[in-house]
Amino acid sequence: MCLAIPGRVESFVDAERRMALADISGVKREISVDLLRGEGAQVEVGDWVLIHVGFAMSKISEEQAREQLEVLAMLGEAVAAAEEARGYGQS
């Protein structure tokens, strides 16, 4: 199943390459925020984004992130989401 998982941007590790460190269900991963440039979205530390395979797909509110996490938990997908996050950047 393809999941877009909410994550919170904690820092920028490479501003030139638009790479950020995000907390995704307790897992810290580097993600690309480059795709949001086309939306004109300014991503800052503390922002919530929906992440799919290591790419921030859209910026969302904290309320939307919490609702999405609750839905994942209700559907029994919270574990799968955390496992997907752990797999980012792995070959």
Biotite code that builds the C-alpha atoms (Angstrom):
import biotite.structure as struc

atoms = struc.array([
    struc.Atom([0.000, 0.000, 0.000], chain_id="A", res_id=1, res_name="MET", atom_name="CA", element="C"),
    struc.Atom([1.241, 3.499, -0.791], chain_id="A", res_id=2, res_name="CYS", atom_name="CA", element="C"),
    struc.Atom([1.138, 5.763, 2.213], chain_id="A", res_id=3, res_name="LEU", atom_name="CA", element="C"),
    struc.Atom([1.657, 9.461, 2.651], chain_id="A", res_id=4, res_name="ALA", atom_name="CA", element="C"),
    struc.Atom([2.793, 9.841, 6.228], chain_id="A", res_id=5, res_name="ILE", atom_name="CA", element="C"),
    struc.Atom([2.726, 13.058, 8.248], chain_id="A", res_id=6, res_name="PRO", atom_name="CA", element="C"),
    struc.Atom([6.131, 14.203, 9.455], chain_id="A", res_id=7, res_name="GLY", atom_name="CA", element="C"),
    struc.Atom([7.372, 17.283, 11.270], chain_id="A", res_id=8, res_name="ARG", atom_name="CA", element="C"),
    struc.Atom([10.382, 19.167, 9.894], chain_id="A", res_id=9, res_name="VAL", atom_name="CA", element="C"),
    struc.Atom([13.055, 19.391, 12.603], chain_id="A", res_id=10, res_name="GLU", atom_name="CA", element="C"),
    struc.Atom([15.951, 21.008, 10.753], chain_id="A", res_id=11, res_name="SER", atom_name="CA", element="C"),
    struc.Atom([17.503, 21.566, 7.360], chain_id="A", res_id=12, res_name="PHE", atom_name="CA", element="C"),
    struc.Atom([20.544, 19.430, 6.650], chain_id="A", res_id=13, res_name="VAL", atom_name="CA", element="C"),
    struc.Atom([21.304, 20.839, 3.200], chain_id="A", res_id=14, res_name="ASP", atom_name="CA", element="C"),
    struc.Atom([19.426, 23.985, 2.238], chain_id="A", res_id=15, res_name="ALA", atom_name="CA", element="C"),
    struc.Atom([20.965, 24.067, -1.246], chain_id="A", res_id=16, res_name="GLU", atom_name="CA", element="C"),
    struc.Atom([19.666, 20.569, -2.051], chain_id="A", res_id=17, res_name="ARG", atom_name="CA", element="C"),
    struc.Atom([16.465, 21.312, -0.072], chain_id="A", res_id=18, res_name="ARG", atom_name="CA", element="C"),
    struc.Atom([16.956, 18.351, 2.282], chain_id="A", res_id=19, res_name="MET", atom_name="CA", element="C"),
    struc.Atom([15.434, 18.383, 5.754], chain_id="A", res_id=20, res_name="ALA", atom_name="CA", element="C"),
    struc.Atom([15.436, 16.140, 8.809], chain_id="A", res_id=21, res_name="LEU", atom_name="CA", element="C"),
    struc.Atom([11.896, 15.092, 9.704], chain_id="A", res_id=22, res_name="ALA", atom_name="CA", element="C"),
    struc.Atom([10.348, 13.209, 12.600], chain_id="A", res_id=23, res_name="ASP", atom_name="CA", element="C"),
    struc.Atom([8.046, 10.592, 11.088], chain_id="A", res_id=24, res_name="ILE", atom_name="CA", element="C"),
    struc.Atom([6.191, 8.682, 13.788], chain_id="A", res_id=25, res_name="SER", atom_name="CA", element="C"),
    struc.Atom([9.260, 8.867, 16.010], chain_id="A", res_id=26, res_name="GLY", atom_name="CA", element="C"),
    struc.Atom([11.679, 7.916, 13.222], chain_id="A", res_id=27, res_name="VAL", atom_name="CA", element="C"),
    struc.Atom([14.172, 10.591, 12.112], chain_id="A", res_id=28, res_name="LYS", atom_name="CA", element="C"),
    struc.Atom([14.798, 10.663, 8.373], chain_id="A", res_id=29, res_name="ARG", atom_name="CA", element="C"),
    struc.Atom([16.232, 12.988, 5.774], chain_id="A", res_id=30, res_name="GLU", atom_name="CA", element="C"),
    struc.Atom([13.576, 14.018, 3.288], chain_id="A", res_id=31, res_name="ILE", atom_name="CA", element="C"),
    struc.Atom([13.503, 16.162, 0.195], chain_id="A", res_id=32, res_name="SER", atom_name="CA", element="C"),
    struc.Atom([11.298, 19.261, 0.343], chain_id="A", res_id=33, res_name="VAL", atom_name="CA", element="C"),
    struc.Atom([12.190, 20.231, -3.229], chain_id="A", res_id=34, res_name="ASP", atom_name="CA", element="C"),
    struc.Atom([8.814, 19.206, -4.683], chain_id="A", res_id=35, res_name="LEU", atom_name="CA", element="C"),
    struc.Atom([7.103, 21.860, -2.568], chain_id="A", res_id=36, res_name="LEU", atom_name="CA", element="C"),
    struc.Atom([9.006, 24.597, -4.358], chain_id="A", res_id=37, res_name="ARG", atom_name="CA", element="C"),
    struc.Atom([6.557, 24.298, -7.264], chain_id="A", res_id=38, res_name="GLY", atom_name="CA", element="C"),
    struc.Atom([3.636, 24.906, -4.881], chain_id="A", res_id=39, res_name="GLU", atom_name="CA", element="C"),
    struc.Atom([5.305, 28.073, -3.651], chain_id="A", res_id=40, res_name="GLY", atom_name="CA", element="C"),
    struc.Atom([5.225, 26.606, -0.145], chain_id="A", res_id=41, res_name="ALA", atom_name="CA", element="C"),
    struc.Atom([7.891, 27.947, 2.188], chain_id="A", res_id=42, res_name="GLN", atom_name="CA", element="C"),
    struc.Atom([8.827, 25.040, 4.449], chain_id="A", res_id=43, res_name="VAL", atom_name="CA", element="C"),
    struc.Atom([10.199, 25.955, 7.857], chain_id="A", res_id=44, res_name="GLU", atom_name="CA", element="C"),
    struc.Atom([11.335, 24.092, 10.959], chain_id="A", res_id=45, res_name="VAL", atom_name="CA", element="C"),
    struc.Atom([8.242, 22.944, 12.851], chain_id="A", res_id=46, res_name="GLY", atom_name="CA", element="C"),
    struc.Atom([6.060, 22.602, 9.751], chain_id="A", res_id=47, res_name="ASP", atom_name="CA", element="C"),
    struc.Atom([4.123, 19.401, 9.094], chain_id="A", res_id=48, res_name="TRP", atom_name="CA", element="C"),
    struc.Atom([4.327, 17.788, 5.670], chain_id="A", res_id=49, res_name="VAL", atom_name="CA", element="C"),
    struc.Atom([2.906, 14.653, 4.053], chain_id="A", res_id=50, res_name="LEU", atom_name="CA", element="C"),
    struc.Atom([5.803, 12.403, 3.073], chain_id="A", res_id=51, res_name="ILE", atom_name="CA", element="C"),
    struc.Atom([5.910, 9.607, 0.521], chain_id="A", res_id=52, res_name="HIS", atom_name="CA", element="C"),
    struc.Atom([9.109, 7.604, -0.149], chain_id="A", res_id=53, res_name="VAL", atom_name="CA", element="C"),
    struc.Atom([11.303, 10.350, 1.261], chain_id="A", res_id=54, res_name="GLY", atom_name="CA", element="C"),
    struc.Atom([9.668, 13.302, -0.504], chain_id="A", res_id=55, res_name="PHE", atom_name="CA", element="C"),
    struc.Atom([7.473, 15.947, 1.096], chain_id="A", res_id=56, res_name="ALA", atom_name="CA", element="C"),
    struc.Atom([4.395, 15.996, -1.138], chain_id="A", res_id=57, res_name="MET", atom_name="CA", element="C"),
    struc.Atom([2.417, 18.791, 0.542], chain_id="A", res_id=58, res_name="SER", atom_name="CA", element="C"),
    struc.Atom([2.440, 21.026, 3.562], chain_id="A", res_id=59, res_name="LYS", atom_name="CA", element="C"),
    struc.Atom([-0.355, 20.392, 6.088], chain_id="A", res_id=60, res_name="ILE", atom_name="CA", element="C"),
    struc.Atom([-1.519, 21.835, 9.384], chain_id="A", res_id=61, res_name="SER", atom_name="CA", element="C"),
    struc.Atom([-0.727, 20.226, 12.734], chain_id="A", res_id=62, res_name="GLU", atom_name="CA", element="C"),
    struc.Atom([-4.428, 19.408, 13.096], chain_id="A", res_id=63, res_name="GLU", atom_name="CA", element="C"),
    struc.Atom([-4.469, 17.645, 9.721], chain_id="A", res_id=64, res_name="GLN", atom_name="CA", element="C"),
    struc.Atom([-1.320, 15.713, 10.676], chain_id="A", res_id=65, res_name="ALA", atom_name="CA", element="C"),
    struc.Atom([-2.848, 14.523, 13.948], chain_id="A", res_id=66, res_name="ARG", atom_name="CA", element="C"),
    struc.Atom([-6.072, 13.491, 12.185], chain_id="A", res_id=67, res_name="GLU", atom_name="CA", element="C"),
    struc.Atom([-4.076, 11.562, 9.562], chain_id="A", res_id=68, res_name="GLN", atom_name="CA", element="C"),
    struc.Atom([-2.058, 9.780, 12.277], chain_id="A", res_id=69, res_name="LEU", atom_name="CA", element="C"),
    struc.Atom([-5.284, 8.865, 14.113], chain_id="A", res_id=70, res_name="GLU", atom_name="CA", element="C"),
    struc.Atom([-6.786, 7.446, 10.912], chain_id="A", res_id=71, res_name="VAL", atom_name="CA", element="C"),
    struc.Atom([-3.638, 5.401, 10.254], chain_id="A", res_id=72, res_name="LEU", atom_name="CA", element="C"),
    struc.Atom([-3.836, 4.028, 13.798], chain_id="A", res_id=73, res_name="ALA", atom_name="CA", element="C"),
    struc.Atom([-7.551, 3.178, 13.438], chain_id="A", res_id=74, res_name="MET", atom_name="CA", element="C"),
    struc.Atom([-6.882, 1.370, 10.169], chain_id="A", res_id=75, res_name="LEU", atom_name="CA", element="C"),
    struc.Atom([-4.037, -0.566, 11.730], chain_id="A", res_id=76, res_name="GLY", atom_name="CA", element="C"),
    struc.Atom([-1.578, 1.102, 9.377], chain_id="A", res_id=77, res_name="GLU", atom_name="CA", element="C"),
    struc.Atom([0.459, 2.984, 12.004], chain_id="A", res_id=78, res_name="ALA", atom_name="CA", element="C"),
    struc.Atom([3.006, 0.169, 12.236], chain_id="A", res_id=79, res_name="VAL", atom_name="CA", element="C"),
    struc.Atom([3.270, -0.058, 8.444], chain_id="A", res_id=80, res_name="ALA", atom_name="CA", element="C"),
    struc.Atom([3.774, 3.707, 8.273], chain_id="A", res_id=81, res_name="ALA", atom_name="CA", element="C"),
    struc.Atom([6.602, 3.577, 10.812], chain_id="A", res_id=82, res_name="ALA", atom_name="CA", element="C"),
    struc.Atom([8.214, 0.655, 8.955], chain_id="A", res_id=83, res_name="GLU", atom_name="CA", element="C"),
    struc.Atom([7.982, 2.579, 5.683], chain_id="A", res_id=84, res_name="GLU", atom_name="CA", element="C"),
    struc.Atom([9.644, 5.577, 7.335], chain_id="A", res_id=85, res_name="ALA", atom_name="CA", element="C"),
    struc.Atom([12.436, 3.372, 8.692], chain_id="A", res_id=86, res_name="ARG", atom_name="CA", element="C"),
    struc.Atom([13.064, 2.131, 5.143], chain_id="A", res_id=87, res_name="GLY", atom_name="CA", element="C"),
    struc.Atom([13.631, 5.592, 3.615], chain_id="A", res_id=88, res_name="TYR", atom_name="CA", element="C"),
    struc.Atom([17.140, 5.897, 2.320], chain_id="A", res_id=89, res_name="GLY", atom_name="CA", element="C"),
    struc.Atom([17.797, 2.175, 2.557], chain_id="A", res_id=90, res_name="GLN", atom_name="CA", element="C"),
    struc.Atom([18.855, 0.238, -0.507], chain_id="A", res_id=91, res_name="SER", atom_name="CA", element="C"),
])
